[in-house]
Amino acid sequence: MMRGEWAAAAETLRLAADKKDGWGWGVNNGDIWIAESAARLVLLAELERDVDVTQPLADVARLLERGAARAAEVRVRVRVRFRLRFRLRVS
């Protein structure tokens, strides 16, 4: 992404996320799908003005929803772990 190779970045991120269903990359909070959606948005911004972007925008929205769902899942897991550890120390 740093070299402006947005299509390659989006495809690399998609392939990486598919390998482990998004787990094992970064901090596992949905960041891989959020990064892919950012790359795809830049690609859309670079398109000609008369191109239909309805489906590509729906794909970006789907990626953001996956990222948001993973972030919510991770927050719940972190809260449960913290509460369990805290309760064990207090008991």
JOURTA-V634327 format. One record per backbone hydrogen bond with DSSP energy under -1.0 kcal/mol. NH is the residue of the N-H (numbers start at 1). CO is the residue of the C=O. E is the energy in kcal/mol with one decimal. If there is no record, write none. Layout:
NH/CO/E ; NH/CO/E
//
This chain:
4/1/-1.5 ; 6/4/-1.4 ; 9/5/-2.2 ; 10/6/-2.8 ; 11/7/-2.2 ; 12/8/-2.5 ; 13/9/-2.5 ; 14/10/-2.2 ; 15/11/-2.6 ; 16/12/-2.4 ; 17/13/-2.5 ; 18/14/-2.2 ; 19/15/-1.3 ; 22/17/-1.9 ; 23/20/-2.2 ; 28/25/-2.0 ; 34/30/-1.8 ; 35/31/-2.6 ; 36/32/-1.8 ; 37/33/-2.3 ; 38/34/-1.9 ; 39/35/-2.2 ; 40/36/-2.4 ; 41/37/-2.2 ; 42/38/-2.0 ; 43/39/-2.0 ; 44/40/-2.2 ; 45/41/-2.2 ; 46/42/-1.4 ; 47/44/-1.2 ; 51/48/-1.1 ; 57/53/-2.4 ; 58/54/-1.9 ; 59/55/-2.3 ; 60/56/-2.1 ; 61/57/-2.4 ; 62/58/-2.2 ; 63/59/-2.1 ; 64/60/-2.4 ; 65/61/-2.2 ; 66/62/-2.2 ; 67/63/-2.5 ; 68/64/-2.6 ; 69/65/-2.6 ; 70/66/-2.4 ; 71/67/-2.4 ; 72/68/-2.3 ; 73/69/-2.3 ; 74/70/-2.7 ; 75/71/-2.4 ; 76/72/-2.0 ; 77/73/-2.1 ; 78/74/-2.8 ; 79/75/-2.4 ; 80/76/-2.5 ; 81/77/-2.6 ; 82/78/-2.7 ; 83/79/-2.7 ; 84/80/-2.7 ; 85/81/-2.6 ; 86/82/-3.0 ; 87/83/-2.7 ; 88/84/-2.1 ; 89/85/-2.0 ; 90/86/-2.2 ; 91/87/-2.3
//
